[in-house]
Amino acid sequence: MAESIATVRWERGTQDFRGLRYSRRHRWSFDGGIEVPASSSPGVVRVPLSDPAAVDPEEAFVASLASCHLLSFLWLAAKAGFVVDSYADDAVGVLTPLEGGRMWVSTVTLRPRVKFAPGAAPDAPRFAELHHRAHEECFIANSVRTEVRCEPSME
């Protein structure tokens, strides 16, 4: 069984915790050594208590789904003998209120734009099938109740 490890660190310092006047900035660290600045979304907690330059959990969730789809798609395309030259995705997550005012990421729409090497591209039905299979293979998509939509295009 494989494990994924992420370390999340936050420190209060001298900030007014009980008065809710504390920074939501924190750091994510990963086993490869990279650290990522993180924060709540400025749409949830106003600046300066959040950091708009940092990654927020909702963005990370959307990026995680998009990244997993990308990796699954590339693997499937390579196995099928196609050659991908580039892949870009402007994925969008939608926050929706639940009963009681809590929020959840109800939908993530992936919009991958894929460019293949000349003479090494699938036809349109095979392209759609590769994306469908990539969605089925994606570990993250298999782990969430969020609806994940895919609207791919070939360049």
N, C-alpha and C positions, 0 to 999 in steps of 0.2 A: 504494500500500500504506500503510495507517495503522499508526502505531506508538503503543504505550502506554508511558509512562515513569514509573517510580517510583524514588525515591532512598531508600536505606536507610542510616542512619548509626548507628554504635555507637562508643564510646570506652571504653577500659579504665580510664583514670585511674590510681589507685594500687592497684587490686585485685589479688589473688593469682590470676593467670591460670593458671599451671602447676598450682596446687593446686585448680583448678576452683572457686574462691571469687570469681567475678566475676559482676556483674549481667548478666542477659540483657535488661534494658531497653534499648530503642533507639527510633529515630523513623523513621517513613515520611513522605516528602514527595512531593507530587504537583504536576504542572505548574500547577494552578489556584491554588497557594499554600497549600493546607491541609496541616497536619502532624498526624500521628496517633501517639500513644504506642503502642508495640508491645513485646511481650515473649514469652518462651516461656510455655507454659501452666503454671500452678501444679501441674497434674496430671503434668507432665513434669519440671519443675525447681521445687523447693520455694521458697516465700517465705522469706527476703527476696531470694533471687537471681532470682526472677521477680516480676512485678508483676501481680496479679490485676485491677487496674483498667485495664490496657492490653489491646489487641487482640492475640491470639496468631494465628500463621499458620493454624491449623486453623479458628478462628472466621472469619478473613478469607476463607478458601476457601469455607466454607459460605455466608457473606454474599455473596460474589461470584457464586456459582451462583444464589442466591435473587434477587439484584438483577438479574442478566441475564435470568432468567425473567420477573420483574416487567416489565422494560422491553420485552421481546418481546411479552408478553401485552398490555400497554397499547397498543402499536402495532397489534397485530392486532385488538384489540377496537375501537379507534377507526376503523381502516380498514373494519371490518365494520358500522359505524354504531351500535355500542353505546356507552353512556355509563357509565364506571366512576366511582363516587363515592369509593370507598376500597378499599385493598388492603393486607392485613397478612399476614405469613408468619413463623411460628415454625419456621424450618428447623432440622433436626438432622443433624449429621454423626456417623458412627460410626467410631471408630478400631479397626482390626483388626490383630492381629499377622501378619506374614509369617514364612516360614521364617527361622530365624536370629535371631528376636526383633525385627526391624525392624517399624515400624508404618506403616500407610497409612490414608487415609480411604477406606474401602471403599464406603460408602453415604452418600448425602445424601438426606434426605426433606424435600421441600418441602411445606408445608401452607398454601397461600394461601387466605385468606378474602376473598372479593370481594363488594363491595356495589355494585350498579348503581343508577342513577337510576330512579325510577318510570317504567315504560313503556318503558325502554331497555335491557332485559336479554335475554340469549339464553335459549333453552330449555335443558334439561339436556344433551341430546346436543351442541348447538352449543357450550355452555360447556366440555364435556370436549374437544371438537375444538380449541377455541382454546388450551387448555392443552397439548394434544398438539403442536400446531403451534408454540407458544411454546418448548417444549422442543427441537423440531427446529431452530428459528431461533437458539437461544441460543449465542453464540460460545464461552462458557466450557464449557457442557455438551458442545459439539462438540470440545473440546480435552483432555478428561480421560478416563481409564479408569474412574473412579469411577462406580458405578451411581447415577443420579439418579432418584429416585422422586417422583411428584407426586400428592398427595392433596388436591385442591382442594375447597372448599365455597363455596356461594353464600349470602350473607346476605340 
